[in-house]
Amino acid sequence: MITRKRLAAGAGALLAAFTAGIVLPAGAAAGEPTGQAAPKVDLVLDVSGSMRARDIDGQSRMAAAKQAFNEVLDATPEEVELGIRTLGADYPGDDRKTGCKDTAQLYPVGPLDRTEAKTAVATLTPTGWTPIGPALLKAADDLDGGDGSKRIVLISDGEDTCAPLDPCEVAREIAAKGIGLTIDTLGLVPTAKLSRQLSCIAEATGGTYTSVEHQDELTDKVNQLVDRAADPVVTPVPTEGASRCVEAPTLKSGLYTDREEFGQQRWYRVEVLPGQELRASVSVAADRAVNPGYGVLLRAVTVKGREIVRGEAAGNGRTDVISTGLRYPEPERDGTDSGKPAAETVCLAVTHSFSAASGVKTTPGLPLELTVDVVDGPSQSGDVASFGLGRGWWLLGALILTGFLAGLVWGWLSRWRFAVWRTN
């Protein structure tokens, strides 16, 4: 199981974009933040019976969580719509089927009434089971709709007790919907098994996992995550690549997200006018255990199947995100009979060589983020790719000449000093 944290599905793509020299255009395009929709956060709190344990600064886990929630509610930014969902708060019995349905919305996601929310939190008492998977599904529904950022913050002190509904698989299904939802997880005095489960949930959606053993740590981390929801973000636009270029969706400049099965190839199309340059990058993330030794390949191909340019990268298991990029300048052409040159259709093909570890599910596919940017091509005089080598040879020649002359002068001075020494 991969335990390294991914900063965002989007973080891998931004790194690749930087490497490929990509800058998104100033105008609003696909995947750009508009700043209009309010960010939403759903705090999901474990209220199962184990929250009675008194091992956080001399108080119970439930008391520490309540105190942290009160401070978080006071500090929540005005622009954030916040809700609270519980799991294991209402059913104290032994019937597993009933206990695994025990999740409820304590405070609905929306404009925050701090007094009402605090009153609701004060009524909580550690009670029942730990249905993490069902709670995550319901929390995703709580945040459904709207274009703003969406974040679930899950706080639990025990692993899920409602298998076979694996919460890690639930998180992958949520990520596969392409709704831009991030799940962050916090483990209260966690065991190794709980840490692995919460890490897997967070990694599936590009979130973070944090181990917490003190009340102030819990308060600070939840505050940080709620504040992060208010930061402007670029939300990838969901798309679905095809198995052939002729059936592929046509993309404009922006950030896109998709899922690619093991051994699959995904195709996309981009229209590039003469004098423009296509810059593209792709990041593929391993959100589950994979075998070491893998790579990703991004190719730009003509509609007739001729490869134009490619970018590729390889990994060995030390990272869970791998990225590559490419650039393709479309040369200037004379106009057609209509006086306007036609755009060229460039096919982008994404292939990866990840393979699933034994016993790991292969569906849904691995998440990928594709950045597409079509910009005005570089001027010929300033095109470093075309003229940089020439400037380099001039510099090398100047250095050789300088070294030769310096050697002559130094040799002459040495002989002169030696002659003076012999004369004296």
Secondary structure, 3 states (H helix, E strand, C coil): CCCCCCCCHHHHHHHHHHHCCCCCCCCCCECCCCCCCCCEEEEEEECCHHHHCCCECCECHHHHHHHHHHHHHHHCCCCCEEEEEEECCCCCCCCHHHHCCCEEEEEEEECCCHHHHHHHHHCCCCCCCCCHHHHHHHHHHHCCCCCCCEEEEEEECCCCCCCCCCHHHHHHHHHHCCCCEEEEEEEECCCHHHHHHHHHHHHHCCCCEEEECCHHHHHHHHHHHHHHHHCCCCCCEECCCECCHHHCCECCCEEEEEEECCCCEEEEEEEECCCEEEEEEEEEECCCCECCCEEEEEEEEECCCCEEEEEEEEECCCCCEEEEEEEEECCCCCCCCCCCCCCEEEEEEEEECCCECCCCCCCCCEEEEEEEEEEECCCHHHCHHHHHHHHHHHHHHHHHHHHHHHHHHHHHHHHHHHHHHHHC
